[in-house]
Amino acid sequence: MCICINCRHIHYCQTYLFIEKQHKINQVKVNKSLFMPIYTIVNIKFNKQYKKISLDWDLIECLSFVEKPGHWLIKNH
């Protein structure tokens, strides 16, 4: 599970924006200058079902992480 959903930087983090693009989700609207977190670890899981391969991207470690549970629910304006 991506730790980004409980981070206060979620709405303007470059790494989170990258992961969202990999998931092909276009919900992220950046209204501030992008923040570049330090020392991140992204876990990529390869899933093969029949002849189709899918990737699951999760940020599992980030030194810039600042806990703010539920902050991802707040909409950007």
N, CA, C and O atoms as a CHARMM CRD file, in Angstrom:
* protein
*
  308
    1    1 MET  N      0.83400  -1.17900   0.00000 PROA 1      0.00000
    2    1 MET  CA     0.00000   0.00000   0.00000 PROA 1      0.00000
    3    1 MET  C      0.87900   1.24300   0.00000 PROA 1      0.00000
    4    1 MET  O      1.87700   1.30900   0.71900 PROA 1      0.00000
    5    2 CYS  N      0.51300   2.19900  -0.78800 PROA 2      0.00000
    6    2 CYS  CA     1.27000   3.43800  -0.91500 PROA 2      0.00000
    7    2 CYS  C      1.10400   4.29000   0.34400 PROA 2      0.00000
    8    2 CYS  O     -0.02000   4.57900   0.75500 PROA 2      0.00000
    9    3 ILE  N      2.21500   4.68900   0.95200 PROA 3      0.00000
   10    3 ILE  CA     2.15000   5.49200   2.17600 PROA 3      0.00000
   11    3 ILE  C      1.72000   6.92600   1.89800 PROA 3      0.00000
   12    3 ILE  O      1.43100   7.67500   2.83100 PROA 3      0.00000
   13    4 CYS  N      1.67600   7.31400   0.64500 PROA 4      0.00000
   14    4 CYS  CA     1.35600   8.69800   0.27500 PROA 4      0.00000
   15    4 CYS  C     -0.00500   9.16100   0.78100 PROA 4      0.00000
   16    4 CYS  O     -0.18400  10.34400   1.06900 PROA 4      0.00000
   17    5 ILE  N     -0.95400   8.25600   0.89100 PROA 5      0.00000
   18    5 ILE  CA    -2.29800   8.68500   1.26300 PROA 5      0.00000
   19    5 ILE  C     -2.36200   9.28100   2.66000 PROA 5      0.00000
   20    5 ILE  O     -3.31800   9.98600   2.98300 PROA 5      0.00000
   21    6 ASN  N     -1.36900   9.01600   3.49000 PROA 6      0.00000
   22    6 ASN  CA    -1.34200   9.58600   4.83600 PROA 6      0.00000
   23    6 ASN  C     -0.26500  10.65600   4.99400 PROA 6      0.00000
   24    6 ASN  O      0.15400  10.94300   6.11500 PROA 6      0.00000
   25    7 CYS  N      0.18300  11.24200   3.90700 PROA 7      0.00000
   26    7 CYS  CA     1.24300  12.26000   3.96600 PROA 7      0.00000
   27    7 CYS  C      0.67400  13.64200   3.65800 PROA 7      0.00000
   28    7 CYS  O     -0.19700  13.78600   2.79900 PROA 7      0.00000
   29    8 ARG  N      1.16700  14.64600   4.35800 PROA 8      0.00000
   30    8 ARG  CA     0.66300  16.00700   4.13100 PROA 8      0.00000
   31    8 ARG  C      1.13900  16.58900   2.80000 PROA 8      0.00000
   32    8 ARG  O      0.60200  17.60300   2.35400 PROA 8      0.00000
   33    9 HSD  N      2.12800  15.97400   2.15700 PROA 9      0.00000
   34    9 HSD  CA     2.66000  16.47200   0.88000 PROA 9      0.00000
   35    9 HSD  C      1.95600  15.89000  -0.34500 PROA 9      0.00000
   36    9 HSD  O      2.33500  16.20100  -1.47400 PROA 9      0.00000
   37   10 ILE  N      0.95100  15.06000  -0.14300 PROA 10     0.00000
   38   10 ILE  CA     0.34500  14.29300  -1.23800 PROA 10     0.00000
   39   10 ILE  C     -0.12900  15.16000  -2.40200 PROA 10     0.00000
   40   10 ILE  O     -0.04400  14.72800  -3.55100 PROA 10     0.00000
   41   11 HSD  N     -0.61900  16.35200  -2.14200 PROA 11     0.00000
   42   11 HSD  CA    -1.23200  17.15900  -3.19000 PROA 11     0.00000
   43   11 HSD  C     -0.22700  17.86600  -4.10100 PROA 11     0.00000
   44   11 HSD  O     -0.61400  18.40100  -5.14000 PROA 11     0.00000
   45   12 TYR  N      1.04900  17.87600  -3.73100 PROA 12     0.00000
   46   12 TYR  CA     2.03300  18.55100  -4.58000 PROA 12     0.00000
   47   12 TYR  C      3.37200  17.81700  -4.64600 PROA 12     0.00000
   48   12 TYR  O      4.40700  18.42900  -4.91100 PROA 12     0.00000
   49   13 CYS  N      3.35100  16.51400  -4.40600 PROA 13     0.00000
   50   13 CYS  CA     4.56500  15.70100  -4.41800 PROA 13     0.00000
   51   13 CYS  C      4.83700  15.15300  -5.83100 PROA 13     0.00000
   52   13 CYS  O      3.95400  14.56500  -6.45500 PROA 13     0.00000
   53   14 GLN  N      6.05100  15.35200  -6.31700 PROA 14     0.00000
   54   14 GLN  CA     6.41700  14.86400  -7.64900 PROA 14     0.00000
   55   14 GLN  C      6.36000  13.34400  -7.74000 PROA 14     0.00000
   56   14 GLN  O      5.91300  12.80100  -8.75000 PROA 14     0.00000
   57   15 THR  N      6.79800  12.66800  -6.71700 PROA 15     0.00000
   58   15 THR  CA     6.79800  11.20400  -6.74200 PROA 15     0.00000
   59   15 THR  C      5.37000  10.66200  -6.76600 PROA 15     0.00000
   60   15 THR  O      5.07700   9.72000  -7.50200 PROA 15     0.00000
   61   16 TYR  N      4.48400  11.24900  -5.96700 PROA 16     0.00000
   62   16 TYR  CA     3.09200  10.80100  -5.97100 PROA 16     0.00000
   63   16 TYR  C      2.44600  11.06900  -7.32700 PROA 16     0.00000
   64   16 TYR  O      1.69000  10.23800  -7.82900 PROA 16     0.00000
   65   17 LEU  N      2.73700  12.21100  -7.91400 PROA 17     0.00000
   66   17 LEU  CA     2.20500  12.52600  -9.24100 PROA 17     0.00000
   67   17 LEU  C      2.68800  11.49300 -10.26700 PROA 17     0.00000
   68   17 LEU  O      1.91800  11.05700 -11.12300 PROA 17     0.00000
   69   18 PHE  N      3.95500  11.10700 -10.17800 PROA 18     0.00000
   70   18 PHE  CA     4.51600  10.08800 -11.06300 PROA 18     0.00000
   71   18 PHE  C      3.78400   8.74700 -10.89000 PROA 18     0.00000
   72   18 PHE  O      3.42000   8.10100 -11.87300 PROA 18     0.00000
   73   19 ILE  N      3.57500   8.34000  -9.63400 PROA 19     0.00000
   74   19 ILE  CA     2.89000   7.07600  -9.36700 PROA 19     0.00000
   75   19 ILE  C      1.45600   7.12000  -9.89200 PROA 19     0.00000
   76   19 ILE  O      0.97800   6.14000 -10.46300 PROA 19     0.00000
   77   20 GLU  N      0.78100   8.22400  -9.70900 PROA 20     0.00000
   78   20 GLU  CA    -0.58100   8.36400 -10.22600 PROA 20     0.00000
   79   20 GLU  C     -0.60300   8.23500 -11.74900 PROA 20     0.00000
   80   20 GLU  O     -1.51500   7.62400 -12.30700 PROA 20     0.00000
   81   21 LYS  N      0.39500   8.80700 -12.42100 PROA 21     0.00000
   82   21 LYS  CA     0.47600   8.67600 -13.87900 PROA 21     0.00000
   83   21 LYS  C      0.69400   7.22900 -14.28300 PROA 21     0.00000
   84   21 LYS  O      0.14500   6.78100 -15.28900 PROA 21     0.00000
   85   22 GLN  N      1.48900   6.48700 -13.51200 PROA 22     0.00000
   86   22 GLN  CA     1.72500   5.08300 -13.81600 PROA 22     0.00000
   87   22 GLN  C      0.44200   4.26100 -13.66300 PROA 22     0.00000
   88   22 GLN  O      0.22900   3.28600 -14.38400 PROA 22     0.00000
   89   23 HSD  N     -0.39300   4.66100 -12.73200 PROA 23     0.00000
   90   23 HSD  CA    -1.68400   4.00000 -12.53400 PROA 23     0.00000
   91   23 HSD  C     -2.73700   4.52300 -13.51400 PROA 23     0.00000
   92   23 HSD  O     -3.88000   4.06600 -13.52100 PROA 23     0.00000
   93   24 LYS  N     -2.33000   5.48100 -14.33300 PROA 24     0.00000
   94   24 LYS  CA    -3.21100   6.10900 -15.32500 PROA 24     0.00000
   95   24 LYS  C     -4.42300   6.77600 -14.67700 PROA 24     0.00000
   96   24 LYS  O     -5.54200   6.70600 -15.18400 PROA 24     0.00000
   97   25 ILE  N     -4.16500   7.42300 -13.54600 PROA 25     0.00000
   98   25 ILE  CA    -5.20600   8.17300 -12.84000 PROA 25     0.00000
   99   25 ILE  C     -4.91600   9.65200 -13.06200 PROA 25     0.00000
  100   25 ILE  O     -3.81800  10.12900 -12.77500 PROA 25     0.00000
  101   26 ASN  N     -5.89500  10.36300 -13.56700 PROA 26     0.00000
  102   26 ASN  CA    -5.71200  11.78600 -13.87700 PROA 26     0.00000
  103   26 ASN  C     -6.42100  12.68200 -12.88000 PROA 26     0.00000
  104   26 ASN  O     -6.82200  13.79100 -13.23500 PROA 26     0.00000
  105   27 GLN  N     -6.58800  12.23900 -11.65100 PROA 27     0.00000
  106   27 GLN  CA    -7.30600  13.01600 -10.65600 PROA 27     0.00000
  107   27 GLN  C     -6.43900  14.07300  -9.99300 PROA 27     0.00000
  108   27 GLN  O     -6.97100  15.02100  -9.41500 PROA 27     0.00000
  109   28 VAL  N     -5.14000  13.94100 -10.05900 PROA 28     0.00000
  110   28 VAL  CA    -4.25500  14.83900  -9.34400 PROA 28     0.00000
  111   28 VAL  C     -4.21700  16.19400 -10.04400 PROA 28     0.00000
  112   28 VAL  O     -3.89400  16.29300 -11.22800 PROA 28     0.00000
  113   29 LYS  N     -4.55100  17.22100  -9.29300 PROA 29     0.00000
  114   29 LYS  CA    -4.46700  18.59400  -9.80500 PROA 29     0.00000
  115   29 LYS  C     -3.50000  19.34600  -8.90600 PROA 29     0.00000
  116   29 LYS  O     -3.78600  19.58400  -7.73300 PROA 29     0.00000
  117   30 VAL  N     -2.37500  19.71100  -9.45200 PROA 30     0.00000
  118   30 VAL  CA    -1.33700  20.36500  -8.67200 PROA 30     0.00000
  119   30 VAL  C     -1.58700  21.85800  -8.69100 PROA 30     0.00000
  120   30 VAL  O     -1.66000  22.47000  -9.75700 PROA 30     0.00000
  121   31 ASN  N     -1.72100  22.45300  -7.49700 PROA 31     0.00000
  122   31 ASN  CA    -1.95100  23.88400  -7.42700 PROA 31     0.00000
  123   31 ASN  C     -0.80500  24.62700  -6.75700 PROA 31     0.00000
  124   31 ASN  O     -0.89900  25.83500  -6.53900 PROA 31     0.00000
  125   32 LYS  N      0.24400  23.94600  -6.43700 PROA 32     0.00000
  126   32 LYS  CA     1.42000  24.54200  -5.82500 PROA 32     0.00000
  127   32 LYS  C      2.63500  24.07200  -6.61500 PROA 32     0.00000
  128   32 LYS  O      2.53300  23.17500  -7.45200 PROA 32     0.00000
  129   33 SER  N      3.77400  24.67800  -6.34500 PROA 33     0.00000
  130   33 SER  CA     4.98000  24.17800  -6.98700 PROA 33     0.00000
  131   33 SER  C      5.23800  22.76700  -6.48900 PROA 33     0.00000
  132   33 SER  O      4.96500  22.44700  -5.33200 PROA 33     0.00000
  133   34 LEU  N      5.76000  21.93100  -7.36100 PROA 34     0.00000
  134   34 LEU  CA     5.95400  20.52800  -7.01400 PROA 34     0.00000
  135   34 LEU  C      7.06000  20.35800  -5.98200 PROA 34     0.00000
  136   34 LEU  O      8.07700  21.05200  -6.00700 PROA 34     0.00000
  137   35 PHE  N      6.83700  19.43500  -5.09600 PROA 35     0.00000
  138   35 PHE  CA     7.75800  19.11200  -4.02000 PROA 35     0.00000
  139   35 PHE  C      8.49500  17.83100  -4.38500 PROA 35     0.00000
  140   35 PHE  O      7.86400  16.84200  -4.75700 PROA 35     0.00000
  141   36 MET  N      9.81000  17.83400  -4.28600 PROA 36     0.00000
  142   36 MET  CA    10.61000  16.65100  -4.57800 PROA 36     0.00000
  143   36 MET  C     11.04700  16.01400  -3.26300 PROA 36     0.00000
  144   36 MET  O     11.92100  16.54600  -2.57800 PROA 36     0.00000
  145   37 PRO  N     10.44600  14.87600  -2.90200 PROA 37     0.00000
  146   37 PRO  CA    10.81200  14.21000  -1.65600 PROA 37     0.00000
  147   37 PRO  C     12.20100  13.59000  -1.74100 PROA 37     0.00000
  148   37 PRO  O     12.73600  13.37700  -2.82800 PROA 37     0.00000
  149   38 ILE  N     12.76800  13.30700  -0.58300 PROA 38     0.00000
  150   38 ILE  CA    14.11100  12.72300  -0.56900 PROA 38     0.00000
  151   38 ILE  C     14.05300  11.26700  -0.12300 PROA 38     0.00000
  152   38 ILE  O     13.20700  10.87200   0.67900 PROA 38     0.00000
  153   39 TYR  N     14.97000  10.49300  -0.66300 PROA 39     0.00000
  154   39 TYR  CA    15.14900   9.07800  -0.32000 PROA 39     0.00000
  155   39 TYR  C     13.83500   8.30500  -0.32400 PROA 39     0.00000
  156   39 TYR  O     13.34300   7.86300   0.71500 PROA 39     0.00000
  157   40 THR  N     13.29300   8.16000  -1.50300 PROA 40     0.00000
  158   40 THR  CA    12.05500   7.39600  -1.65000 PROA 40     0.00000
  159   40 THR  C     12.36500   5.99900  -2.18900 PROA 40     0.00000
  160   40 THR  O     13.32600   5.79500  -2.93100 PROA 40     0.00000
  161   41 ILE  N     11.53200   5.06100  -1.79700 PROA 41     0.00000
  162   41 ILE  CA    11.62300   3.70100  -2.32600 PROA 41     0.00000
  163   41 ILE  C     10.26400   3.35500  -2.91000 PROA 41     0.00000
  164   41 ILE  O      9.25300   3.35300  -2.20700 PROA 41     0.00000
  165   42 VAL  N     10.25200   3.06300  -4.20800 PROA 42     0.00000
  166   42 VAL  CA     9.03300   2.68800  -4.90000 PROA 42     0.00000
  167   42 VAL  C      9.08200   1.18900  -5.16700 PROA 42     0.00000
  168   42 VAL  O     10.05000   0.67800  -5.73000 PROA 42     0.00000
  169   43 ASN  N      8.03700   0.50100  -4.75900 PROA 43     0.00000
  170   43 ASN  CA     7.91800  -0.93600  -4.96100 PROA 43     0.00000
  171   43 ASN  C      7.02700  -1.17100  -6.17900 PROA 43     0.00000
  172   43 ASN  O      5.91800  -0.64400  -6.25400 PROA 43     0.00000
  173   44 ILE  N      7.51100  -1.95600  -7.12200 PROA 44     0.00000
  174   44 ILE  CA     6.73800  -2.26700  -8.32600 PROA 44     0.00000
  175   44 ILE  C      6.47500  -3.76300  -8.34600 PROA 44     0.00000
  176   44 ILE  O      7.40300  -4.57100  -8.37200 PROA 44     0.00000
  177   45 LYS  N      5.20000  -4.11700  -8.33400 PROA 45     0.00000
  178   45 LYS  CA     4.81300  -5.52400  -8.38400 PROA 45     0.00000
  179   45 LYS  C      4.34800  -5.84700  -9.79500 PROA 45     0.00000
  180   45 LYS  O      3.54600  -5.12100 -10.38300 PROA 45     0.00000
  181   46 PHE  N      4.85900  -6.93400 -10.32100 PROA 46     0.00000
  182   46 PHE  CA     4.46900  -7.40600 -11.64100 PROA 46     0.00000
  183   46 PHE  C      3.39600  -8.47700 -11.46800 PROA 46     0.00000
  184   46 PHE  O      3.60500  -9.47200 -10.77300 PROA 46     0.00000
  185   47 ASN  N      2.26000  -8.26500 -12.09900 PROA 47     0.00000
  186   47 ASN  CA     1.15300  -9.22400 -12.03800 PROA 47     0.00000
  187   47 ASN  C      0.89900  -9.76000 -13.43800 PROA 47     0.00000
  188   47 ASN  O      0.69600  -8.99400 -14.38000 PROA 47     0.00000
  189   48 LYS  N      0.91100 -11.06400 -13.56600 PROA 48     0.00000
  190   48 LYS  CA     0.64500 -11.67900 -14.85900 PROA 48     0.00000
  191   48 LYS  C     -0.62500 -12.50000 -14.75400 PROA 48     0.00000
  192   48 LYS  O     -0.74100 -13.39900 -13.92100 PROA 48     0.00000
  193   49 GLN  N     -1.56400 -12.17300 -15.60800 PROA 49     0.00000
  194   49 GLN  CA    -2.81300 -12.91200 -15.66100 PROA 49     0.00000
  195   49 GLN  C     -3.07600 -13.23700 -17.12200 PROA 49     0.00000
  196   49 GLN  O     -3.29200 -12.34700 -17.94500 PROA 49     0.00000
  197   50 TYR  N     -3.05500 -14.49900 -17.42100 PROA 50     0.00000
  198   50 TYR  CA    -3.13700 -14.98400 -18.80100 PROA 50     0.00000
  199   50 TYR  C     -1.95600 -14.41800 -19.57600 PROA 50     0.00000
  200   50 TYR  O     -0.80800 -14.67800 -19.21500 PROA 50     0.00000
  201   51 LYS  N     -2.20200 -13.66500 -20.61200 PROA 51     0.00000
  202   51 LYS  CA    -1.09400 -13.08800 -21.39200 PROA 51     0.00000
  203   51 LYS  C     -0.94000 -11.59700 -21.14200 PROA 51     0.00000
  204   51 LYS  O     -0.22600 -10.91000 -21.87300 PROA 51     0.00000
  205   52 LYS  N     -1.59900 -11.10100 -20.12200 PROA 52     0.00000
  206   52 LYS  CA    -1.53900  -9.67400 -19.81400 PROA 52     0.00000
  207   52 LYS  C     -0.70200  -9.44100 -18.55300 PROA 52     0.00000
  208   52 LYS  O     -0.87700 -10.11900 -17.54000 PROA 52     0.00000
  209   53 ILE  N      0.19200  -8.48700 -18.63500 PROA 53     0.00000
  210   53 ILE  CA     1.03100  -8.12900 -17.49300 PROA 53     0.00000
  211   53 ILE  C      0.63900  -6.73100 -17.03300 PROA 53     0.00000
  212   53 ILE  O      0.52700  -5.80600 -17.83700 PROA 53     0.00000
  213   54 SER  N      0.43300  -6.59400 -15.72700 PROA 54     0.00000
  214   54 SER  CA     0.13800  -5.27800 -15.16700 PROA 54     0.00000
  215   54 SER  C      1.14400  -4.97000 -14.06500 PROA 54     0.00000
  216   54 SER  O      1.73700  -5.87400 -13.47700 PROA 54     0.00000
  217   55 LEU  N      1.32500  -3.69900 -13.79900 PROA 55     0.00000
  218   55 LEU  CA     2.26000  -3.24200 -12.78200 PROA 55     0.00000
  219   55 LEU  C      1.49600  -2.51900 -11.68900 PROA 55     0.00000
  220   55 LEU  O      0.56600  -1.76300 -11.96900 PROA 55     0.00000
  221   56 ASP  N      1.88600  -2.74900 -10.44900 PROA 56     0.00000
  222   56 ASP  CA     1.30000  -2.05500  -9.31200 PROA 56     0.00000
  223   56 ASP  C      2.40600  -1.25100  -8.64700 PROA 56     0.00000
  224   56 ASP  O      3.38200  -1.82200  -8.16000 PROA 56     0.00000
  225   57 TRP  N      2.26100   0.06800  -8.62300 PROA 57     0.00000
  226   57 TRP  CA     3.28200   0.97500  -8.10400 PROA 57     0.00000
  227   57 TRP  C      2.88100   1.44600  -6.71200 PROA 57     0.00000
  228   57 TRP  O      1.76500   1.92400  -6.51100 PROA 57     0.00000
  229   58 ASP  N      3.79900   1.30900  -5.74500 PROA 58     0.00000
  230   58 ASP  CA     3.54800   1.77100  -4.37600 PROA 58     0.00000
  231   58 ASP  C      4.80900   2.41400  -3.81200 PROA 58     0.00000
  232   58 ASP  O      5.90600   1.87100  -3.94300 PROA 58     0.00000
  233   59 LEU  N      4.64400   3.55500  -3.19600 PROA 59     0.00000
  234   59 LEU  CA     5.73700   4.18100  -2.46500 PROA 59     0.00000
  235   59 LEU  C      5.73900   3.57100  -1.07300 PROA 59     0.00000
  236   59 LEU  O      4.75000   3.67500  -0.34800 PROA 59     0.00000
  237   60 ILE  N      6.84000   2.93800  -0.69300 PROA 60     0.00000
  238   60 ILE  CA     6.87500   2.24400   0.59300 PROA 60     0.00000
  239   60 ILE  C      7.78800   2.90900   1.61400 PROA 60     0.00000
  240   60 ILE  O      7.72000   2.58900   2.80100 PROA 60     0.00000
  241   61 GLU  N      8.64400   3.83200   1.17100 PROA 61     0.00000
  242   61 GLU  CA     9.55000   4.51800   2.08100 PROA 61     0.00000
  243   61 GLU  C      9.84000   5.91000   1.54700 PROA 61     0.00000
  244   61 GLU  O     10.05500   6.09200   0.34900 PROA 61     0.00000
  245   62 CYS  N      9.84500   6.89500   2.44500 PROA 62     0.00000
  246   62 CYS  CA    10.11700   8.27600   2.03600 PROA 62     0.00000
  247   62 CYS  C     10.55500   9.06500   3.26700 PROA 62     0.00000
  248   62 CYS  O      9.82700   9.12800   4.25800 PROA 62     0.00000
  249   63 LEU  N     11.73700   9.66400   3.20600 PROA 63     0.00000
  250   63 LEU  CA    12.21300  10.44300   4.35100 PROA 63     0.00000
  251   63 LEU  C     11.48400  11.77600   4.48800 PROA 63     0.00000
  252   63 LEU  O     11.56500  12.41200   5.54000 PROA 63     0.00000
  253   64 SER  N     10.78600  12.20400   3.46600 PROA 64     0.00000
  254   64 SER  CA    10.02600  13.45300   3.52300 PROA 64     0.00000
  255   64 SER  C      8.60500  13.24300   4.04100 PROA 64     0.00000
  256   64 SER  O      7.84000  14.20100   4.15900 PROA 64     0.00000
  257   65 PHE  N      8.25200  12.01300   4.34700 PROA 65     0.00000
  258   65 PHE  CA     6.91100  11.68400   4.80500 PROA 65     0.00000
  259   65 PHE  C      6.59000  12.41600   6.09900 PROA 65     0.00000
  260   65 PHE  O      7.34600  12.34400   7.06800 PROA 65     0.00000
  261   66 VAL  N      5.45300  13.12800   6.10800 PROA 66     0.00000
  262   66 VAL  CA     4.94100  13.78600   7.31300 PROA 66     0.00000
  263   66 VAL  C      3.50700  13.30700   7.47600 PROA 66     0.00000
  264   66 VAL  O      2.64400  13.60400   6.64900 PROA 66     0.00000
  265   67 GLU  N      3.26100  12.57200   8.54100 PROA 67     0.00000
  266   67 GLU  CA     1.95500  11.93300   8.69400 PROA 67     0.00000
  267   67 GLU  C      0.83500  12.94100   8.91400 PROA 67     0.00000
  268   67 GLU  O      0.90700  13.81400   9.77900 PROA 67     0.00000
  269   68 LYS  N     -0.19000  12.78800   8.10600 PROA 68     0.00000
  270   68 LYS  CA    -1.42100  13.56800   8.23600 PROA 68     0.00000
  271   68 LYS  C     -2.54700  12.69400   7.68300 PROA 68     0.00000
  272   68 LYS  O     -2.97800  12.88200   6.54500 PROA 68     0.00000
  273   69 PRO  N     -3.02500  11.73700   8.48600 PROA 69     0.00000
  274   69 PRO  CA    -4.02500  10.77800   8.01400 PROA 69     0.00000
  275   69 PRO  C     -5.26600  11.46000   7.43000 PROA 69     0.00000
  276   69 PRO  O     -5.78100  12.42800   7.98900 PROA 69     0.00000
  277   70 GLY  N     -5.72800  10.93800   6.30700 PROA 70     0.00000
  278   70 GLY  CA    -6.92700  11.45200   5.66000 PROA 70     0.00000
  279   70 GLY  C     -6.72800  12.70700   4.83500 PROA 70     0.00000
  280   70 GLY  O     -7.68600  13.21100   4.24900 PROA 70     0.00000
  281   71 HSD  N     -5.51100  13.22600   4.77000 PROA 71     0.00000
  282   71 HSD  CA    -5.26000  14.46700   4.02400 PROA 71     0.00000
  283   71 HSD  C     -5.55800  14.30600   2.54000 PROA 71     0.00000
  284   71 HSD  O     -5.88500  15.28400   1.86800 PROA 71     0.00000
  285   72 TRP  N     -5.45200  13.09900   2.02400 PROA 72     0.00000
  286   72 TRP  CA    -5.72400  12.85700   0.60400 PROA 72     0.00000
  287   72 TRP  C     -7.20000  13.06800   0.27900 PROA 72     0.00000
  288   72 TRP  O     -7.55400  13.26000  -0.88500 PROA 72     0.00000
  289   73 LEU  N     -8.07100  13.03500   1.29900 PROA 73     0.00000
  290   73 LEU  CA    -9.50400  13.24700   1.06800 PROA 73     0.00000
  291   73 LEU  C     -9.84700  14.70200   0.80200 PROA 73     0.00000
  292   73 LEU  O    -10.88700  15.00000   0.21500 PROA 73     0.00000
  293   74 ILE  N     -8.97700  15.61200   1.23100 PROA 74     0.00000
  294   74 ILE  CA    -9.21600  17.03800   1.03100 PROA 74     0.00000
  295   74 ILE  C     -8.95900  17.37600  -0.41500 PROA 74     0.00000
  296   74 ILE  O     -7.87400  17.11100  -0.93300 PROA 74     0.00000
  297   75 LYS  N     -9.93900  17.95700  -1.07300 PROA 75     0.00000
  298   75 LYS  CA    -9.80200  18.29300  -2.48600 PROA 75     0.00000
  299   75 LYS  C     -8.93500  19.53200  -2.66000 PROA 75     0.00000
  300   75 LYS  O     -8.98100  20.47100  -1.86600 PROA 75     0.00000
  301   76 ASN  N     -8.14000  19.49900  -3.73100 PROA 76     0.00000
  302   76 ASN  CA    -7.35800  20.67600  -4.10900 PROA 76     0.00000
  303   76 ASN  C     -8.26600  21.71400  -4.72900 PROA 76     0.00000
  304   76 ASN  O     -9.20600  21.37700  -5.44900 PROA 76     0.00000
  305   77 HSD  N     -7.99100  22.95400  -4.45500 PROA 77     0.00000
  306   77 HSD  CA    -8.75900  24.03900  -5.07700 PROA 77     0.00000
  307   77 HSD  C     -7.89200  24.80900  -6.03100 PROA 77     0.00000
  308   77 HSD  O     -8.35600  25.76300  -6.65400 PROA 77     0.00000
